[in-house]
Structure formats: structure tokens, C-alpha cells
């Protein structure tokens, strides 16, 4: 009798716990598609920006100055990379 009562209590718990597990939708998952790209020409070499290293012991003003300078250098590098990509279009 006790075994039947325990079984009657355990069975619904097991069924509910299995019903609440989520399954990933295969359509919703991110897909990465890699395709070979044919280059019409060899793109010109673009030098990497020489960024200033921001140290923990730098003052607030020094960190801000370095961040602004690094931003400008990366912006220039980005412009050069875009021009290099346009060469091969």
C-alpha cells in the first residue's frame, strides 16, 4: 500500500519535471556560413595602429587622453582599410 502511494506521488513529479525541459529550436540557432571569396587583386598592406597602452596607475586625465588618441588612430586605420578594400572592387 505504501509503495503504491509513493509511486502515485513520484510519477506526477517525474512527468512534470520532464515536461518542463526546454528544447532548442533548430531554426532559431545561429548558423555560420563560410564561403570562399575571390579577390580580384592583392590588397595593399595597411600598417596597424600603434596604440598607447593604458596602465592602471595612469591618472584619469592621462587615461582619457590615451583613449581619445587610440580612438583617432583606430579611426584612421579603419579608413585606410576601407580604401584598401575599394581598390579590389
C-alpha positions, 0 to 999 in steps of 0.5 A: 500500500505504501509503495503504491502511494509513493509511486502515485506521488513520484510519477506526477513529479517525474512527468512534470519535471520532464515536461518542463525541459526546454528544447532548442529550436533548430531554426532559431540557432545561429548558423555560420556560413563560410564561403570562399571569396575571390579577390580580384587583386592583392590588397595593399598592406595597411600598417596597424595602429600603434596604440598607447597602452593604458596602465592602471596607475595612469591618472584619469586625465592621462587615461582619457587622453590615451583613449581619445588618441587610440580612438583617432588612430583606430579611426584612421586605420579603419579608413585606410582599410576601407580604401584598401578594400575599394581598390579590389572592387 
